[in-house]
Amino acid sequence: MDILGSIAGFVVFLPFALVISTIIAIVDPGPIFYRQERIGKNGKKFLLWKFRTMRVHQPSDVGQLTAGSRDPRITSFGYYLRILKLDEVPQLWNVMKGEMSLVGPRPEVERYVRLYDDRQKRVLQLRPGCTDISVIRGHFHDDALLDDHQHDPEQYYISTIMPRKLDHNLYYLEHQSLLLDLKILTGTMMLLIGIRKNQSVMEGH
């Protein structure tokens, strides 16, 4: 499913990718793609691909974590790519290479993975994914949450957002199935076209 899904998505999205690439180059000349080292299955490092949404020359007085929609490092076009999650589409290349799955825990950078406790480290048994339960649960609209905690967005992410995401990922680890994957993929696609389902794919949560 990963291979067929990523190839199909790549072919379908290619014309849009060419348009997006052109606009990125016009709005803020520089690299089209952004690559960042993330931690994958069993702690293996890999380079995650995204469309670049941040300015080439960034303000020096802003921290590393993206501080919500008001972050001055994000370009005007990059803001909409993030809202629509289109910046994530190049990760289909990671899926085709076998570094990611269509569904699985969103991969973190190493410095956050180092903060995992023994229970949370169990998520590293899974191949990271392009989407997961936390995306469709609606709890992790990072831009809105971090906008409300701009005094220390990174601490809020570490203390509140990240543990909740990991709880969802641990649920997925214990209940993973083809049916659950299809529910997550369907829910993600519905979010992308603006349809919101209220019911959870996590029974009892």
PLY file of the C-alpha trace (Angstrom):
ply
format ascii 1.0
element vertex 205
property float x
property float y
property float z
element edge 204
property int vertex1
property int vertex2
end_header
0.00 0.00 0.00
2.86 2.39 0.78
4.60 1.88 -2.54
1.46 1.97 -4.68
-0.01 4.89 -2.74
3.15 7.00 -2.90
3.66 6.39 -6.62
0.02 7.21 -7.39
0.18 10.34 -5.24
3.43 11.42 -6.85
2.01 11.09 -10.38
-1.26 12.86 -9.53
0.42 15.70 -7.67
3.28 16.31 -10.13
1.55 19.11 -12.13
0.65 20.92 -8.89
4.20 20.43 -7.62
5.55 22.26 -10.66
3.22 25.21 -9.98
4.11 25.27 -6.27
7.83 25.13 -7.07
7.52 28.08 -9.44
5.65 30.19 -6.87
8.18 29.37 -4.13
11.00 30.52 -6.42
9.19 33.77 -7.23
8.06 34.65 -3.69
11.43 34.01 -2.06
14.21 32.96 -4.47
16.23 30.05 -3.20
15.97 26.28 -2.77
12.57 24.74 -3.57
12.89 21.94 -1.07
13.85 21.82 2.58
15.50 18.75 4.07
15.90 18.07 7.76
17.38 15.14 9.63
14.73 13.18 11.53
14.70 9.99 13.56
13.05 6.99 11.93
12.36 3.36 12.76
14.69 1.88 15.39
16.34 5.27 15.83
17.77 5.38 12.31
18.35 8.90 10.96
17.07 10.03 7.58
16.46 13.28 5.66
12.82 14.39 5.60
11.74 16.27 2.45
9.36 19.23 2.40
8.59 22.19 0.20
10.43 25.18 1.64
8.02 27.48 3.48
10.53 29.69 5.30
12.60 32.60 4.10
16.16 31.98 2.98
17.37 34.89 5.11
15.64 34.46 8.46
15.38 36.87 11.41
18.11 36.12 13.93
16.00 36.79 17.02
13.58 33.87 16.58
14.17 30.38 18.01
14.36 27.13 16.06
10.81 25.96 16.69
8.27 27.48 14.30
6.26 29.83 16.51
2.83 29.49 14.94
1.32 31.31 11.99
2.83 34.62 13.07
6.39 33.39 12.81
8.21 36.04 10.73
10.38 33.37 9.10
7.44 31.90 7.16
6.83 33.33 3.67
3.38 34.54 2.62
3.00 31.55 0.28
4.57 29.19 2.80
1.83 30.05 5.28
-0.83 28.66 2.95
1.26 25.61 2.10
1.42 24.84 5.80
-2.29 25.43 6.39
-3.16 23.06 3.54
-0.36 20.64 4.51
0.92 20.80 0.94
4.45 21.38 2.18
4.42 17.74 3.35
3.75 16.20 -0.09
7.45 15.71 -1.01
7.55 13.13 1.78
6.06 10.73 -0.75
9.67 10.46 -1.91
10.63 9.30 1.60
7.87 6.69 1.38
9.07 5.46 -2.01
12.58 5.09 -0.53
11.23 3.01 2.36
12.18 5.56 5.03
8.55 6.39 5.85
5.07 4.92 5.54
1.88 6.66 4.50
0.61 6.17 8.06
2.77 6.21 11.17
4.09 8.53 13.88
5.25 11.88 12.56
9.07 11.80 12.80
10.81 14.08 15.27
14.25 15.68 15.32
16.86 14.01 17.49
16.85 16.56 20.30
13.17 15.88 21.00
13.54 12.11 20.72
16.19 12.31 23.42
13.47 13.51 25.78
11.33 10.39 25.34
10.92 8.16 28.38
11.17 4.37 28.04
7.46 4.02 27.32
7.46 6.73 24.66
10.52 5.23 22.94
8.31 2.32 21.89
7.00 4.46 19.01
10.43 4.03 17.39
9.41 0.44 16.67
7.23 1.90 13.92
8.25 3.39 10.60
7.36 7.12 10.71
4.48 8.27 8.55
3.16 11.15 6.46
0.05 11.27 8.64
-1.06 9.79 11.94
-3.93 9.76 14.40
-2.90 13.05 15.98
-3.39 14.83 12.65
-7.05 13.87 12.33
-7.84 14.11 16.03
-7.64 17.88 15.72
-5.72 18.45 18.95
-2.49 19.56 17.34
-3.11 22.67 15.32
0.42 23.76 16.17
0.12 27.22 14.64
-2.87 28.18 16.80
-1.48 26.58 19.95
1.96 28.10 19.58
0.49 31.50 18.75
-1.08 31.41 22.21
2.23 30.49 23.88
4.72 32.70 22.07
6.58 33.51 25.30
8.04 29.98 25.22
6.56 27.92 22.35
9.22 25.23 22.53
8.56 24.50 26.20
4.83 24.31 25.49
5.49 21.89 22.66
7.70 19.68 24.85
5.46 19.71 27.91
2.01 19.55 26.28
1.85 18.85 22.54
4.56 16.23 22.19
3.37 13.94 25.04
-0.18 13.94 23.67
1.06 13.11 20.18
3.10 10.25 21.61
0.07 8.89 23.48
-1.80 8.73 20.18
1.15 7.07 18.49
1.37 4.46 21.24
-2.31 3.75 20.72
-1.56 3.23 17.03
1.33 0.90 17.90
-1.00 -1.31 19.94
-3.96 -1.23 17.51
-2.40 -0.92 14.06
-4.28 -2.60 11.25
-5.06 -2.04 7.59
-8.53 -0.82 8.55
-7.12 1.74 10.99
-4.64 2.93 8.35
-7.46 3.41 5.86
-9.48 5.37 8.44
-6.52 7.65 9.13
-5.79 8.19 5.43
-9.45 8.89 4.71
-9.69 11.29 7.66
-6.58 13.12 6.52
-7.90 13.53 2.97
-11.20 14.83 4.32
-9.33 17.41 6.40
-7.41 18.52 3.35
-10.62 19.25 1.47
-12.17 21.01 4.44
-14.49 18.30 5.73
-14.26 17.57 9.43
-15.40 14.36 11.08
-16.29 14.65 14.73
-16.05 10.98 15.60
-12.67 9.59 16.60
-10.93 6.62 15.11
-9.83 5.86 18.65
-12.69 4.12 20.43
-12.98 5.14 24.03
-10.66 8.16 23.65
0 1
1 2
2 3
3 4
4 5
5 6
6 7
7 8
8 9
9 10
10 11
11 12
12 13
13 14
14 15
15 16
16 17
17 18
18 19
19 20
20 21
21 22
22 23
23 24
24 25
25 26
26 27
27 28
28 29
29 30
30 31
31 32
32 33
33 34
34 35
35 36
36 37
37 38
38 39
39 40
40 41
41 42
42 43
43 44
44 45
45 46
46 47
47 48
48 49
49 50
50 51
51 52
52 53
53 54
54 55
55 56
56 57
57 58
58 59
59 60
60 61
61 62
62 63
63 64
64 65
65 66
66 67
67 68
68 69
69 70
70 71
71 72
72 73
73 74
74 75
75 76
76 77
77 78
78 79
79 80
80 81
81 82
82 83
83 84
84 85
85 86
86 87
87 88
88 89
89 90
90 91
91 92
92 93
93 94
94 95
95 96
96 97
97 98
98 99
99 100
100 101
101 102
102 103
103 104
104 105
105 106
106 107
107 108
108 109
109 110
110 111
111 112
112 113
113 114
114 115
115 116
116 117
117 118
118 119
119 120
120 121
121 122
122 123
123 124
124 125
125 126
126 127
127 128
128 129
129 130
130 131
131 132
132 133
133 134
134 135
135 136
136 137
137 138
138 139
139 140
140 141
141 142
142 143
143 144
144 145
145 146
146 147
147 148
148 149
149 150
150 151
151 152
152 153
153 154
154 155
155 156
156 157
157 158
158 159
159 160
160 161
161 162
162 163
163 164
164 165
165 166
166 167
167 168
168 169
169 170
170 171
171 172
172 173
173 174
174 175
175 176
176 177
177 178
178 179
179 180
180 181
181 182
182 183
183 184
184 185
185 186
186 187
187 188
188 189
189 190
190 191
191 192
192 193
193 194
194 195
195 196
196 197
197 198
198 199
199 200
200 201
201 202
202 203
203 204
